[in-house]
Each structure stands twice: as structure tokens, then as C-alpha cells.
Amino acid sequence: NNSSQLSSLPLQILLYVNGIYYVFYFLATLAMIIYKSQVFSYPDDLLAPDLAVLFLMAILEVPRLYLGFKGNLTEAEAPLGLSLGLTVGSVVLCVYLLLWQTYVLWADVLLNSVLLSGYGLESGLKVMAIAAFVS
């Protein structure tokens, strides 16, 4: 009986794709920060915050994805809700890297726009999944 299965396949696929994309995003953004620190006159006091935001985002990404996978597969709204909350934090850090890091290249805009789109789509699917689990 399919009607008893509430977990979302599109959400599961998107979490997987976002996880893979995030690894690419992290490495590309780290490489660009290193590149910018070599090519541009990067103020030393601004290099650390940009790197800290990137690493904090990476640290947040692990429980965000884990709770998303777990909440969806076990059809539990609490882990999915926590994952949604962590997504909000990731969005704020992503917006920082998009708008307020020391140097923003066109590649930064592209990488962050794709990541924000993924977060937005994932958040919509999480809200729909939570609504299905609660009802």
C-alpha cells in the first residue's frame, strides 16, 4: 500500500545532489579565496572571517544533510524541522559569501546562486514533507 509511505523521493534526491554539490562548492570557494589572497591585496584581517564563514558553513552542512536524510526516511518531523532550521543558518552564511565577502568574483555569484536555489527548493520540499508527516 503506497499511501502509507510519506517520505519524499524528490527531497531525498535533492539532499543527495545538494550534498555532492556542496563538496564542489566548498572546494571551489576555498580555491577562489586562496586565489584572491594571492592575486589581490587581501587585507589580512578580512581573510580570516571569509575563511571562517566557509568552514562554519561546512560544519553546519553535515548535520543539516544528516537530519534531512534521517527525518525524511524515518518520516519524523523533528529532525526535518531541525534540518530546516540549519538550512536558514546556511542561507545566511551563503548570502554573506555572495554579498559581503572581501572580493566577490562572477564565479562566487554563480556558485552561491546555485547553492541558494538548491536550499530554496530543498526548504520547500521539507515544509511539504513535514506537513505530510504531521497530517
N, C-alpha and C positions, 0 to 999 in steps of 0.2 A: 504493500500500500504506500504509494508515493506521497500522499497527503500528510503523512506523519513526519516527513523529513523537512525541516525548516531551514537547515543551513544553506547558505548561498554559494552556489558554484561560481558565479561571476566574481563575488567578493574573494573567494579562495584563490582564483586565478589572478586577480588584480593584486592581492597581497604578495603572491609569489613573484609576479612581474615587477612590482614595486621594490621587493627585496633585492632582486637581481639588478634593477636599475640603480638602486641606492649605492650598491658596491661600486658601480661605474661612476656614479655622481661623486661619491666621496673621493675616489682616486683621481678623477679629472679635476675636481675643485682643489684638492691638495696640490696636484701638479701645477695648477694655474697660480695658486698662492706662492708656491716656490718660484715659479717663472716670474711673477710680478715682483717678488722681493729681489730678484736678480736684475731685471730689466729696468724697473722704475726705482726712483728714490723712495723706498718704502720706509716711512718713519718707524723706528724700532718699537716705539710704544704702541703702535697700531697693528703690528704683525701678530703679536700675542693674542689680542681679542678676536681677530679674524680666525686664527687657528683654533682658539678655544671654542668659538661658536661651532665650527665644523666638527670638532671632536665631541662636544656636548651633544650635537645632533646625532652623531654616530652612536653614542652611548644610549640615547633615547630610542633610536631606531630598533634596537634589539628587543626590548620588552614591548614596544609598540607593535611590531610584527608578530612576536610570540603570542601576545594576548589576543591579537586579531585572529590568528590561526586557531588558537585554542578556543576562544569564545565562539567562533563560527562553527567549528567542528563539533563542539560539545553542546551547541545551541544554548549557551549561557550568556545572558545579557550583561552580567557584571564584568567579566574580562573584556568583552567587546566595548563596553562603556569606558573602561579604563584605557583601552587602546585608542578610543576616540578622543579622550582627554589628552593623551600623549601626542596624538596627531595635531591637536591645537598647538601644543608646545613646539612641535617640529615645524609647523607652518610659520610661527613667529620667527624661529631661527632661520628658516628658508627666506623669509621676507627680508631679514637683516642682511643675509648674503646677497640678495637680489638688489637691495636699495642702499644699504648703509655701510657695506664693507669698504675699505680704503680705495680700492680700484675695482670697478665693475667693467668687465670686458663683454663683448657681444656673446661670447661663449658662456659666460656666467648667466646672462639673461636667458639664453636658450636652455641651459641645464636646469636653472631654477624654475623656469616657466613649465617645463615638462614635469618636474617634481611636484610643483603646486597643483598642476592639473590632475596628476595621479592621486595626490592627497584629497583633492576635492571630490573626485569620482569615488574613491575608497570611502570617504566620510559619508557620502550619500547612501552607498550600499550598506554601510554599517548601521546607519539610522534605520534603514528599511529592514535589515535583519533583526535588529533589536526590537522593532515594532512587531515583527512576526513572532519572535520568541515570547514576548510579553503577552500577546493576544491569545 
